């Protein structure tokens, strides 16, 4: 495989060890890995022990051989989920963007933050804070508040307790009690509004997306200038986003209780 830029030999070797387990034999010992890699056993043992300590490999206690660990399954599941949601949601994002002539976002909930995984820009609005792959806080984004409002109570309280409510604008809610009240309101009406809370002159309406376990894993939003997305259009866009979010959730296996 052709590579560009700097590579770290130890990292490359660790990844090559993981590749050894992609064949028909799912469990390998130090000697087998040493032969496959053309490296000494002491070097292989150090690499394997490192991968073992981070959960990328695990050891069969009966035969002392190694196999791929659950950490890889977790990472693979995250990638699969991200790709599934993005593939499923993209036609809906395009439809909403064209229908309202506004920017539409799709964001995932990860590690108590929002990660933007897709964006349909509108020529009507220039939104600079959001880029695909960028992380954003939950307390002042429509997507973040939409997800946060539907999390289980103990998880929501944990996030609020540990959250640093940075004031991005004069409209950012920094009081955690007020934010908790806002989250209750969002859950009651079914959509969140970012009212110039992360960027002045910008308004956003967002609705959560649920997986087959009924857990909010993402959200979809419409964003535009406050002049274009005025108070009268918030309800109109929210209604459309709710329908789209439910359609996407159903394709992820979600069923309303």
Buried (B, 14 or more C-beta within 10 A) or exposed (E): EEEEEEEEEEEEBBEBBBEBBEEEEEBBBBEBBBEBBEBEBEBBBBBBBBBBEEBBBBBEEEEEBBEBBEBBEEEEEEEEBBEBBBEBBEEBBEBBBEEBEBBBBBBBBBEBBBBBBBBBBBEBBEBEEBEEEBEBBBBBBBBBBBBBBBBEEEEBEEBBEEBEBEEBBEBBBBEBEEBBEBBEEBBEEBBBBBBBBBBEEBBBBBBBBBBEEEBBBBBBBBBBBEEBBEEEBBEEBBEBBBEBBBBBBBBBEBEEE
